[in-house]
Amino acid sequence: MRIAVAGGTGKTGRRVVDKLRKQGHQPVVLARAHGVDLIENTGLDAALDGVEAVIDVADFGTMNAQKARACFGAATTNLLAAAQRSGVRHHVALSIVGVDRVPTGYYQAKLHQEELVRAGGVPWTILRATQFHEFADQILAQVPGPIAIVPKMRSQPIAVREVAAHLCTLATGEPLQMAPELAGPRVEWVADMARQLIRRRGQRRPVISLRIPGAGGKGMANGGLLPTGPGPRGEQTYTDWLAALAPDRT
Ligand SMILES: NC(=O)c1ccc[n+]([C@@H]2O[C@H](COP(=O)([O-])OP(=O)(O)OC[C@H]3O[C@@H](n4cnc5c(N)ncnc54)[C@H](OP(=O)(O)O)[C@@H]3O)[C@@H](O)[C@H]2O)c1
């Protein structure tokens, strides 16, 4: 099958592309590095020629509420319109568990993306997954200084490789609309994840966990980003992921 991967050069996307290749499919990368700009709406029609399914794992490098909404809004609208013109039979989008319960700006932008997919006229599947194991590292990178202040938050983190594999399975199947939520094997406090990562790197940096003010922070602290029902679960624990980190990645 010819399957387009929006964001196919990113953390999730490159693993989706690898997996599709191994399965004998023909991945088509939709990313600026491959001449396709989802926001500027350039290169899409040519790239989607002959494509049967699209997996959307693009991201736009912003947590700012307005920017994130504008980026996900424009990219999703352009992608779905081009997919309709090309006769794409299945649009699969990756979203996040709890986007409807935790009203932060980024999650509201993801919810907006979901609404566009639902109304977009292409048969669809939305997969909500939990945070990747890389999440604590991303948080630490955002908080400079000798002490790391991280949000009070529980997560059930998953290996991005397992998310990518699941997306490939979904894309080659029938559209499910809302797929069962995908999560990792264990619930963790994000502050503990950060502490373990710092230790693994042989560093010393105290971590303080603070509740983010407002409804979003309350939702995070109260488990709003954990799955609510049964669904597929990844195998690799955060501890296993840490142990497997290559020395140059720690
Ligand atoms: N991080 C998590 O814990 C987590 C958990 C669940 C779900 N998710 C979701 O997973 C998705 C993928 O996240 P990720 O961390 O894998 O993303 P990422 O590594 O930041 O990759 C982003 C991708 O989007 C592409 N892109 C950016 N701007 C573009 C544009 N204007 N036109 C075309 N392509 C563009 C980038 O390629 P170019 O720069 O070459 O254009 C890149 O391939 C996101 O939607 C995110 O919400 C993340």
The ligand as a Gaussian input file, in Angstrom:
#p B3LYP/6-31G(d) Opt

LIG

0 1
 N        5.462000      13.816000      22.656000
 C        4.539000      13.071000      23.209000
 O        4.693000      12.617000      24.362000
 C        3.263000      12.743000      22.436000
 C        2.335000      11.848000      22.973000
 C        1.195000      11.514000      22.232000
 C        0.993000      12.098000      20.979000
 N        1.906000      13.000000      20.503000
 C        1.653000      13.583000      19.169000
 O        2.533000      12.943000      18.270000
 C        2.678000      13.749000      17.097000
 C        4.124000      13.665000      16.625000
 O        4.990000      14.197000      17.604000
 P        6.572000      14.065000      17.434000
 O        7.140000      14.434000      18.762000
 O        6.893000      12.768000      16.795000
 O        6.874000      15.252000      16.398000
 P        8.302000      15.859000      15.991000
 O        9.409000      14.913000      16.332000
 O        8.359000      17.257000      16.525000
 O        8.190000      15.915000      14.398000
 C        7.396000      16.859000      13.769000
 C        7.261000      16.527000      12.296000
 O        6.367000      17.489000      11.695000
 C        6.991000      17.994000      10.513000
 N        6.548000      19.368000      10.245000
 C        6.680000      20.446000      11.047000
 N        6.167000      21.541000      10.439000
 C        5.731000      21.129000       9.214000
 C        5.128000      21.786000       8.112000
 N        4.841000      23.104000       8.116000
 N        4.819000      21.048000       7.007000
 C        5.115000      19.729000       6.949000
 N        5.660000      19.044000       7.987000
 C        5.980000      19.752000       9.095000
 C        8.496000      17.930000      10.800000
 O        9.259000      17.864000       9.603000
 P        9.931000      19.158000       8.899000
 O       10.501000      19.998000      10.006000
 O       10.935000      18.592000       7.931000
 O        8.832000      19.862000       8.174000
 C        8.579000      16.592000      11.524000
 O        8.610000      15.535000      10.591000
 C        2.192000      15.164000      17.497000
 O        0.976000      15.431000      16.838000
 C        1.972000      15.064000      19.009000
 O        0.891000      15.855000      19.440000
 C        3.034000      13.311000      21.177000

